[in-house]
């Protein structure tokens, strides 16, 4: 296995683990506290990016930096909504698969605001995503906006908008600089909620380990993708692979969290994963210097 592919698989596994860890917290802490305290686990990742020789902030675009920072803030808010969906008792397998559809928002915004065109594979992805949503929600005559979809909509929209901002930002910043600024946004957001939320009365070692692991695996996935690109991996290959973290999260939820998945839900999960892969398949770039970074940062959004 080539080195860049190893790092891509590492990123996929890292995000897959992150996606289910918050379920283990239960109601020990609030979603806002989960987001704030998980930033502790991200500090080593930020330090590594800040000290890297490939990361330079000298002379960078203020507009690009602002977009990357805003993208990070929106991702934090999307994370809180994701954690809240899980604390409401929704299944990890369905929430992870639905929220992984966030590239749909990124693609649609790029089409509307940047004049980009959907290729046939991405058009197929849009149609498959609607099938996935229908399979998850419209059962026994229920409305299209079922509870699971309602809880998943906010992270889908926020992560998708963040992906769009990152895509625009990396037209003006290097991938490493955009990643550093994007992840650095988690620090002020974390401090805000630490000051705003009452400190948990009692947090055992298990809770601390889980919440720190949330931040670490989230940040490490971003570093792994950066490493994959540095080793010569192609954006058109790495982007779809990185988006498929539900193939890790769903089996973990079924095997270790003992979640039951109906045949209809299983079909929805398969459709959601297929849709994510299709939406991530952009046409090959005509200018290598300006297109590999947007693909990278689109995947560095949780």
KAPENOR-V685433 format. One line per field, one symbol per residue. ss: DSSP state (@ for helix, = for strand, . for the rest). A space follows every 10 residues. Layout:
ss->???
//
This chain:
ss->..@@@@@@@@ @@@@@@@@@@ @@@@@..... @@@@@@@@@@ @@@@@@@@@@ @......... .@@@@@@@@@ @@@@@@@@@@ @@@@@@@... .@@@@@@@@@ @@@@@@@@@@ @@@......@ @@@@@@@@@@ @@@@@@@... ......@@@@ @@@@@@@@@@ @@@@@@@@@. ....@@@@@@ @@@@@@@@@@ @@@@@@.... ....@@@@@@ @@@@@@@@@@ @@@@@@@@@@ ....@@@@@@ @@@..@@@@@ @@@@@@.... ..@@@@@@@@ @@@@@@@@@. .......@@@ @@@@@@@@@. ..
//
